[in-house]
Amino acid sequence: MVKKLIEEITKKNAPVIAGLDPMLDYVPAHIQQKAFEEYGETLEGAAEAIWQFNKGITDAICDLVPAVKPQVAMYEQFGVPGVQAFHKTVSYCKEKGLIVIGDVKRGDIGSTSAAYATGHLGKVHVGSKSYYGFDEDFITVNPYLGSDGINPFLDVCNEENKGIFVLVKTSNPSSGEFQDKTFDGMPLYELVARKVVEWGAGCMDGDYSNVGCVIGATYPEMGKALRKILPHNYILVPGYGAQGGTAEDLKEYFNDDGLGAIVSSSRGIIAAYKQEKYSKFGEENYADASRQAVIDMIEDINSVL
Amino acid sequence: MVKKLIEEITKKNAPVIAGLDPMLDYVPAHIQQKAFEEYGETLEGAAEAIWQFNKGITDAICDLVPAVKPQVAMYEQFGVPGVQAFHKTVSYCKEKGLIVIGDVKRGDIGSTSAAYATGHLGKVHVGSKSYYGFDEDFITVNPYLGSDGINPFLDVCNEENKGIFVLVKTSNPSSGEFQDKTFDGMPLYELVARKVVEWGAGCMDGDYSNVGCVIGATYPEMGKALRKILPHNYILVPGYGAQGGTAEDLKEYFNDDGLGAIVSSSRGIIAAYKQEKYSKFGEENYADASRQAVIDMIEDINSVL
């Protein structure tokens, strides 16, 4: 799957992911109103609103970006109808030729991780049939439980040609509380990164592994150091834009071949119309604002490569 | 919410949780058959089967246990219909007077953890209305992202009188890979435990905090040491039974007041009818086998207190 990701990045000349993380506040009034007219001010109405919002953005940007990253929490907040909207979003984006990275940050003991791997990347057996549950192309995974919580994901990645991104160094302010703790001279995030190399070695797909990692744009020094440790693992980089990471910060996350990293922005793209810079588009044309924000982001990232 | 949990534990004299983690393999043939007749061999059929299976077990054990712990991964593997079955299970168990601990192990950057907290413990605003998404009483939470990934859960716990259990030392074989790493003489799990004390201090509900932690039954020495560090935090103890933890191992997880810990068993209860010990019940009477397994487990745990 990473090979396909690289093909799409290269074709579109855009090492960029749009994070589809809809808050109801981001959804323009006319979309909310229409959804509420049909379904009432209910969870179903909210789910319809975020789905229509996503659809508009996806249609507007699908020729520009290789991949989208829906954050499942933003859907789970609306209960079952929200999860339904997540599934519809995943399916629709795939129909549009986009690679879908489910930002689900799952991870548990072995048998439970196996169920997550089945549900998000693989197929489940029901009697004599088998079905995909959510069928993302990649998902993000939490490493706190160690190798036997990760191995079931690796198995499914190999069976299905799919991929994972393991949290190494997250973009949030307090990520250092545990991740930066140092033992025998090595911070925890580096130990996890070295495990990612190990886990990824059995999942090569061309020059890169289907096992990548997450390193926040907000910690460029660590990104630089980790890049060298993980030469064959893609880095998914959140934290660009709204969280404070700049293109200049991101240069060192890439390998010399211009590959090896993909930068994600959520709010900066999907709520672009709310920024002064894109306010001329107006709320009605929110998707055009998102398109312009994507064009600007791609240009910004490519300017440092 | 921990006060209510303690009341129920005391009333039922059972510091025991039943883990509702259904695999389709556990569901007796007659239930699967009926579900498949109605819905076909589909995800809907599988979801109906696990829901009916859960319902049977819940009816059989709800007077014995204070709480149940559905593992959401087992539902997510069946996609949206599975998540629907999770929601139905949560609601039904609450109707039956059970406290529901959603074993979801969520955790992310602040804004995303806020969405998870909303979806699983709190209410989401839709226009002028607000709704509970999944409405568990407690959920399990992953600490890898540090305090700002935990704080949103604390806020919702305080608003809604709900609770969380933070992963400290998990029951799986490779949990030590990261959790046991020692810096400045302190293993990571202990550092997390000390943070749990800090996080929990603002969420007291009687003598205990609504912020508890997860410590596997499979590491009794660590459980003993951690008990002293966390005097006011409930310990959710997985790993009893099928994973290898024994009642004798668990003694030290409790405080001198006989409180402070609650022991979870999943397979050992819900798939009891498959064990030789309970085979006399037969597949048709799987729920009676589960009831007997719960009675035996409560007796076993209470024998060491």
Interface residues (C-beta under 8 A of the other chain):
Chain A: D21 M23 L24 Q32 F36 E41 T42 L43 G45 A46 Q71 A73 M74 E76 Q77 F78 G79 V80 G82 V83 Q84 H87 K105 R106 G107 D108 I109 G110 T112 S113 A115 Y116 T118 G119 H120 V124 H125 V126 G127 S128 K129 Y131 Y132 G133 F134 N142 P143 Y144 L145 G146 S147 D148 G149 L167 T170 S171 N172 P173 S174 S175 G176 E177 F178 Q179 K181 T182 F183 L188 L191 V192 K195 P238
Chain B: D21 M23 L24 Q32 F36 E41 T42 L43 G45 A46 Q71 A73 M74 E76 Q77 F78 G79 V80 G82 V83 Q84 H87 K105 R106 G107 D108 I109 G110 T112 S113 A115 Y116 T118 G119 H120 V124 H125 V126 G127 S128 K129 Y131 Y132 G133 F134 N142 P143 Y144 L145 G146 S147 D148 G149 L167 T170 S171 N172 P173 S174 S175 G176 E177 F178 Q179 K181 T182 F183 L188 L191 V192 K195 P238
